């Protein structure tokens, strides 16, 4: 590819991204963040705690200011999310009721613009908090979060912060789900409001 052609393509991508950003909510999805902060069935709690106990000592040795020098596999959950038969329309309605904005596109790896109205991956949220989920048929297959580091409550608003906590709690109470943050090696029981608030408070100041 000629250098001029490369810049033409880059310019078109940049122009398309800026237009979507100007039109509204455009969440960023990094490939490395896929299911790193994941919501899974409660029945996996023992498996997750065992995995954290095995991985955490190794991760501490390889942790740097920029991430990790090693990759740690935590494997597939024994009880899959899709086995819970959480319907896509249930999750979309829950997020909509609590004011989450539905994304029409996802900015993938700072490289591609994905139309999530026609793809299996969906996104709902705000400028600094996104719930991504994949569907298979009419059911939810995977659910994961993307949270901006150290967000000011002034940026998100207290109301949105409360809505985020309420959605997570409803997923815990109604669907019996837990949150697993493989970055910080934390497990959050989403039936417990205190645990939810304590976890999210790290990101909001």
C-alpha positions in Angstrom: 0.0 0.0 0.0 1.3 3.4 -0.9 1.9 5.9 1.9 -0.6 8.3 0.4 -3.3 5.6 0.3 -2.6 4.8 3.9 -3.2 8.5 5.0 -6.4 8.6 2.9 -7.8 5.6 4.7 -6.6 7.0 8.1 -8.3 10.3 7.3 -11.6 8.6 6.4 -11.6 6.5 9.6 -10.8 9.5 11.7 -13.5 11.6 10.0 -16.1 8.8 10.6 -15.1 8.4 14.2 -15.3 12.1 14.9 -18.7 12.3 13.3 -20.0 9.4 15.5 -18.5 11.0 18.6 -20.2 14.3 17.7 -23.5 12.5 17.3 -23.3 10.9 20.7 -22.0 8.0 22.7 -19.2 6.0 21.1 -17.6 3.4 23.5 -14.1 2.2 23.0 -13.5 -1.6 23.1 -10.0 -2.9 23.5 -9.4 -6.5 22.5 -7.3 -7.1 25.7 -10.3 -5.9 27.8 -12.6 -8.6 26.6 -14.2 -10.2 29.6 -11.5 -8.9 32.0 -14.1 -7.3 34.2 -16.9 -9.9 33.7 -20.3 -10.7 35.1 -20.9 -14.4 35.5 -23.3 -16.8 37.3 -23.0 -17.0 41.1 -22.4 -20.8 40.9 -18.9 -20.0 39.7 -17.8 -18.4 43.0 -15.8 -21.3 44.3 -14.0 -21.7 40.9 -13.2 -18.0 40.7 -11.8 -17.8 44.3 -9.6 -20.8 43.6 -8.4 -19.3 40.3 -7.6 -15.9 42.0 -5.7 -17.8 44.7 -3.6 -19.5 42.0 -3.1 -16.5 39.8 -2.6 -13.7 42.2 0.9 -14.6 43.5 2.2 -14.9 39.9 0.5 -11.7 38.8 2.1 -9.7 41.6 5.6 -10.8 40.4 4.9 -9.8 36.8 3.0 -6.5 37.6 4.5 -3.3 36.3 3.4 0.4 36.1 2.1 -0.4 32.6 0.4 -3.7 33.1 1.8 -7.3 33.3 4.8 -8.9 31.7 3.0 -12.3 31.6 -0.4 -13.5 30.4 -2.5 -15.5 32.8 -5.2 -17.8 31.6 -8.2 -18.2 33.9 -10.2 -20.5 31.7 -13.8 -20.8 30.9 -16.3 -20.7 33.7 -17.8 -24.0 34.7 -21.3 -22.5 34.6 -21.7 -20.3 31.5 -23.8 -17.1 31.4 -25.8 -18.4 28.5 -27.0 -21.3 30.6 -28.8 -18.8 32.8 -31.0 -17.9 29.8 -30.9 -14.2 30.4 -32.9 -12.8 27.5 -31.4 -10.0 25.4 -34.7 -8.0 25.7 -34.6 -8.3 29.5 -31.1 -6.8 29.7 -31.7 -4.1 27.2 -34.9 -3.0 29.0 -33.1 -3.0 32.4 -30.3 -0.8 31.1 -32.8 1.5 29.3 -35.0 2.0 32.4 -31.9 3.1 34.3 -30.9 5.7 31.7 -28.1 3.8 30.0 -27.5 5.1 26.5 -27.5 2.5 23.7 -24.5 2.7 21.4 -25.1 2.3 17.7 -21.4 1.8 17.1 -18.3 0.6 19.0 -14.8 2.0 18.4 -12.7 -1.2 18.4 -9.0 -1.1 19.2 -8.7 2.5 18.0 -8.8 0.9 14.5 -12.3 -0.2 13.5 -15.9 1.2 13.8 -18.3 -1.7 14.5 -22.0 -1.3 13.9 -23.5 -2.9 17.0 -27.1 -2.6 15.8 -26.4 -5.6 13.5 -23.6 -7.4 15.3 -23.8 -9.8 18.3 -21.9 -7.4 20.5 -24.0 -4.7 22.1 -23.0 -1.7 24.3 -24.9 0.5 26.8 -23.5 3.1 29.1 -22.1 6.6 29.5 -18.9 8.3 28.4 -16.8 6.6 31.1 -18.7 3.4 31.9 -19.9 0.8 29.5 -21.7 -2.6 29.8 -20.8 -4.7 26.8 -22.7 -8.0 26.1 -22.7 -10.6 23.5 -25.8 -12.5 22.4 -26.4 -15.9 20.9 -29.9 -16.3 19.6 -32.2 -14.5 22.0 -29.9 -15.1 25.1 -27.0 -13.2 26.6 -23.7 -15.1 26.2 -21.2 -12.8 27.9 -21.4 -9.6 29.9 -18.4 -7.4 30.7 -17.6 -3.9 31.8 -15.3 -1.1 30.8 -14.6 1.6 33.4 -12.4 4.6 32.9 -9.7 5.0 35.5 -10.4 7.4 38.4 -13.5 9.2 37.1 -14.8 12.4 38.8 -18.3 12.2 40.1 -18.8 15.6 38.6 -18.2 14.0 35.1 -20.6 11.2 35.6 -23.1 12.8 38.0 -24.3 11.2 41.2 -27.5 10.1 39.6 -25.7 8.1 36.9 -23.4 6.6 39.6 -26.5 5.4 41.5 -28.0 4.0 38.3 -24.8 2.0 37.7 -25.0 0.6 41.2 -28.7 -0.2 40.8 -28.2 -2.1 37.5 -25.4 -4.2 39.0 -27.5 -5.0 42.1 -30.5 -6.0 40.0 -28.3 -8.4 38.0 -27.2 -9.9 41.3 -30.6 -10.1 42.8 -32.7 -11.1 39.8 -30.1 -13.2 37.8 -27.8 -14.3 40.7 -24.6 -13.0 39.1 -21.2 -12.0 40.5 -18.6 -9.6 39.1 -15.0 -10.8 38.6 -12.3 -8.2 38.0 -9.3 -10.2 36.7 -7.2 -7.0 36.6 -7.4 -6.4 40.4 -8.2 -10.0 41.3 -11.5 -9.1 43.0 -14.8 -10.9 43.2 -17.9 -8.9 43.9 -21.2 -10.5 45.0 -23.7 -8.4 43.1 -26.4 -9.3 45.6 -24.5 -7.2 48.2 -24.9 -3.4 47.8 -22.0 -2.7 50.1 -19.6 -4.7 47.9 -20.8 -3.0 44.8 -20.4 0.5 46.3 -17.0 -0.3 47.7 -15.8 -1.7 44.3 -17.1 1.3 42.3 -15.8 3.9 44.7 -12.3 3.1 43.7 -13.1 4.5 40.2 -15.2 7.4 41.3 -13.7 10.2 43.5 
